[in-house]
């Protein structure tokens, strides 16, 4: 049998069908993604901020930036999962508030009871109550969207109003402060520092790593991307579409509940208007970080970078003495610009 290589001219013709080696390193993988562009923009903006305001790089200001963006970043991780499937969750801000309130009120209810005699038990019950509240919200969202076939936008918009109304109803508009023998420990795990870093940012980084592992190294992660790419095709391949949808809405709500509880430690109480309007900032962070609202694209790195970019800009506006109302305008502008840039990049790649 003749195993001789084909003529050089034939090999050249075959290689003409391959683009291997023709794409530069900065045009492949992460470097070609919107997340990379946003990361570069973040670095540039931080350099400009440090030049314009020396206070920007002060330890106190950096700690505030880290803490503030961590709350948004944690929820953005959960919302990114929903967006990757092609859905949306507008109820996260209200879920943050109600979970925080239930946690604080449970601590108040447990204080002075026999449960106080068992160290940490009262706090654990309170944390569980807050997270269970978030889980219930996510489960209802997931069931209505996956089983009843309702629109994610309409469903979560309605849940936004319902949950916020419950937050005001159960508190009668008054803030709820955590109490009890474990309150110092509660503040320590929600608003303390570990090795000089706010615990909130440590939680964010750990969760980002976990979400990355789940999305890129598990069957569940592949199913999440498959739903966003083509839900009908995913169903035909045997993916349990309903279960995946319900799961991502539960995870989104749990991330919101966890962030809301952390904010209780930061603020010292849980007001009924906690995290009002946060859903817009959170969705903006996800979109800026590269999550595509049509589904199929997104990841934890983009979620973290997007949340940090928004907080750095907000902080810069505060340091510059610019009216806080312009921050709301800026968030809307950033969303539109991010979607436009992603659209232009997609068109360029398809040409």
Buried (B, 14 or more C-beta within 10 A) or exposed (E): EEEEEEEEEEEEEEEEEEEEEEEEEEEEEEBBBBBBBBBEBBEEBBEEBBEEBEEBEEEEBEBBBBBBBBBBBBBBBBBBBBBBBBBBBBBBBBBBBBBBBBBBBBBBBBBEEEBBEEEEBBBBBBBEBBBBBBBBBBBBBBBBBBEEEBEBEEBBBBBBEBBBEBBBEEBEEEBBBBBBBBBEBBBBBBBBBEEEEBBBBBBBBEBBEEBBEBBEEEEBBBBBBBBBBBBEEBBEEEBEBBEBBBBBBBBBBBBBBBBBBBBBBBBBBBBBEBBBEBBBBBBBBBBBBBBBBEBBBBBBBBBBBBBBBBBBBBBBBBBEEEEEEEBEEBBEEBBEEBBEBBEEBEEEEEE
